[in-house]
Amino acid sequence: MTEKEQATSMIAKYMDLLRIEKAEDRDREIKNQLRETKAMLEALGVVVEDLVIE
């Protein structure tokens, strides 16, 4: 990943956090972002069910 790609990725993550912070329904926004991220990871072949925080 190039430096510009890393910067773009971090900007996207920062914007996602800002959206959560400003959302009227934070739980709904978090669920929407999780769905989007899960789809992106699965498109890259990452099994998200293995990614668990306990």
Secondary structure as UniProt FT lines:
FT   HELIX           3..22
FT   HELIX           26..43
FT   TURN            44..45
FT   HELIX           48..50
//
